[in-house]
Structures are given as structure tokens and as C-alpha cells.
Amino acid sequence: MTTQKEIIKIRKPQPDYPVMKAINDRFSPRYFSDEKVKSSDINLIFEAARFAPSGWNFQPWYFYWAKKGDASYGKIISCLAKYNRFAKTAPVLIVACFIKKFKGKKTYYRHDLGAAVMSLVLQAQHLGYYCRQMGDFNKNKLVKLFNIDINHFPFVVIALGKLGDYKNIDNKLLKRELDPRPRKKDFVKKLD
Ligand SMILES: Cc1cc2nc3c(=O)[nH]c(=O)nc-3n(C[C@H](O)[C@H](O)[C@H](O)COP(=O)(O)O)c2cc1C
């Protein structure tokens, strides 16, 4: 039987330099615990997104979220690609949207949403939660189901929660979880 400890050992980053704890602990699991996300923590997590930098300070992002048990939760799950439906163990699902224009000006929407999402993810990690972002879902279906504002473009769904205990995980999913996510090292060049 695989334990949570073993999963953490395999999936946790192994940085060459002592990066900050939230980065050092973060990975994207596919298996979450039933434990609820406290509402005070939800507030903190979105607050971190709010203070992300953005081009011209346009803040071209918008988040919709639902917790397990809400009618909307199942609807979000139904929009995910089948292989992403592992997300059904997560106590919270967040739909992160970008906004292409602000006061008639083009925003740096993908970049800025990425910054806001990463702030959110790291704040969550700092509080002991894990996130997995999923870009593969039926965006048109989601927009229709929730009658989403025409200016909000769903880009990733984020599964959020505490890490599962992995004792009852099915074998197929476990196999995917045991796959380490190595990082390339050749990505920085000092210019003369
Ligand atoms: C924009 C974006 C889209 C992603 N889409 C998916 C997805 O559809 N399904 C999935 O299982 N993981 C998805 N991921 C998670 C990545 O596969 C994961 O972050 C990557 O393999 C690195 O692993 P780590 O986050 O555990 O370090 C996505 C991540 C990002 C940032």
C-alpha cells in the first residue's frame, strides 16, 4: 500500500538551492482528502490572487468557485475532460478566467491570470493545501451552464484541498501519481 509520505517523497521538488517553503513543498496531486477548506482560508487564498501584479494594473482575472456538495460543483466536474475527473475528490473547485480587454485596451491576460493563479496556489500551499490546475475542459459548456459573463474566458479549473491519504486510491490513478515531474536545468543564460 502506498502512503501519503511516499507520494510526497516522490513528487515534492528537489531543488538545488533552498527556495522558499511553499515552492519546496508544492506539487499538483490528483487525490485529495475529504477535509473541508476553511472559509477564512478561502478568503486568504483569493486575497493572494488579488495582489498579483498585472500589466497597467488592469487585473484581468475573475474567479468562480464551488465547494463539494454545491449544485455547481458537479456541473464543473461534468465539464472536465474524462481523465481530469480525478478532481471529484477535491473539496473546492475554482474556475480561473481571464479578461481580454479593460476599458477598450488589450490586457496581458494570459500572463496576468498566470501570475494571479500562481499567487493563489502558493498561498494555498503555505496554508497546507494543494492545488492541481487543469486546462483540459469544455469551456463552451461551462460558460453556458453558468451563464458566465461574456468578458470572462475560463482558462483553468483548479482543484484545491488537503492531500489525500492514498490508502483507497484506485490503481490506475495511483500509477499516474507515482510519475515524478522532473525539471529541466538548461533554462537560464547569463548575458554578457
Ligand atoms: C495551464 C496548466 C494546465 C494544466 N492542465 C492540466 C490538465 O488538464 N490535467 C492535468 O492532470 N494536469 C494539468 N496541469 C498540471 C501539470 O501537468 C503539472 O503542473 C505539471 O506536470 C508539473 O507538475 P507539478 O505541478 O506537480 O510540479 C496543468 C497545469 C497548468 C499550469
Ligand as a Chemical Component Dictionary entry (heavy atoms), coordinates in Angstrom:
data_LIG
# 
_chem_comp.id                   LIG 
_chem_comp.type                 NON-POLYMER 
_chem_comp.pdbx_formal_charge   0 
_chem_comp.three_letter_code    LIG 
# 
loop_
_chem_comp_atom.comp_id 
_chem_comp_atom.atom_id 
_chem_comp_atom.alt_atom_id 
_chem_comp_atom.type_symbol 
_chem_comp_atom.charge 
_chem_comp_atom.model_Cartn_x 
_chem_comp_atom.model_Cartn_y 
_chem_comp_atom.model_Cartn_z 
_chem_comp_atom.pdbx_ordinal 
LIG C1  C1  C 0 -2.047 25.852 -17.572 1  
LIG C2  C2  C 0 -1.998 24.456 -16.999 2  
LIG C3  C3  C 0 -2.835 23.479 -17.498 3  
LIG C4  C4  C 0 -2.795 22.185 -16.953 4  
LIG N1  N1  N 0 -3.710 21.255 -17.399 5  
LIG C5  C5  C 0 -3.758 20.040 -16.803 6  
LIG C6  C6  C 0 -4.790 19.103 -17.134 7  
LIG O1  O1  O 0 -5.683 19.361 -17.971 8  
LIG N2  N2  N 0 -4.779 17.908 -16.488 9  
LIG C7  C7  C 0 -3.859 17.582 -15.543 10 
LIG O2  O2  O 0 -3.939 16.489 -14.969 11 
LIG N3  N3  N 0 -2.880 18.453 -15.204 12 
LIG C8  C8  C 0 -2.808 19.668 -15.793 13 
LIG N4  N4  N 0 -1.851 20.584 -15.406 14 
LIG C9  C9  C 0 -0.875 20.216 -14.350 15 
LIG C10 C10 C 0 0.515  19.995 -14.928 16 
LIG O3  O3  O 0 0.540  18.798 -15.659 17 
LIG C11 C11 C 0 1.555  19.986 -13.790 18 
LIG O4  O4  O 0 1.559  21.234 -13.157 19 
LIG C12 C12 C 0 2.955  19.648 -14.313 20 
LIG O5  O5  O 0 3.005  18.317 -14.776 21 
LIG C13 C13 C 0 4.036  19.823 -13.267 22 
LIG O6  O6  O 0 3.771  19.031 -12.154 23 
LIG P1  P1  P 0 3.704  19.662 -10.700 24 
LIG O7  O7  O 0 2.684  20.794 -10.737 25 
LIG O8  O8  O 0 3.277  18.538 -9.797  26 
LIG O9  O9  O 0 5.043  20.206 -10.380 27 
LIG C14 C14 C 0 -1.870 21.864 -15.926 28 
LIG C15 C15 C 0 -1.026 22.866 -15.435 29 
LIG C16 C16 C 0 -1.083 24.151 -15.944 30 
LIG C17 C17 C 0 -0.182 25.209 -15.368 31 
# 
loop_
_chem_comp_bond.comp_id 
_chem_comp_bond.atom_id_1 
_chem_comp_bond.atom_id_2 
_chem_comp_bond.value_order 
_chem_comp_bond.pdbx_ordinal 
LIG C1  C2  SING 1  
LIG C2  C3  SING 2  
LIG C2  C16 DOUB 3  
LIG C3  C4  DOUB 4  
LIG C4  N1  SING 5  
LIG C4  C14 SING 6  
LIG N1  C5  DOUB 7  
LIG C5  C6  SING 8  
LIG C5  C8  SING 9  
LIG C6  O1  DOUB 10 
LIG C6  N2  SING 11 
LIG N2  C7  SING 12 
LIG C7  O2  DOUB 13 
LIG C7  N3  SING 14 
LIG N3  C8  DOUB 15 
LIG C8  N4  SING 16 
LIG N4  C9  SING 17 
LIG N4  C14 SING 18 
LIG C9  C10 SING 19 
LIG C10 O3  SING 20 
LIG C10 C11 SING 21 
LIG C11 O4  SING 22 
LIG C11 C12 SING 23 
LIG C12 O5  SING 24 
LIG C12 C13 SING 25 
LIG C13 O6  SING 26 
LIG O6  P1  SING 27 
LIG P1  O7  DOUB 28 
LIG P1  O8  SING 29 
LIG P1  O9  SING 30 
LIG C14 C15 DOUB 31 
LIG C15 C16 SING 32 
LIG C16 C17 SING 33 
# 
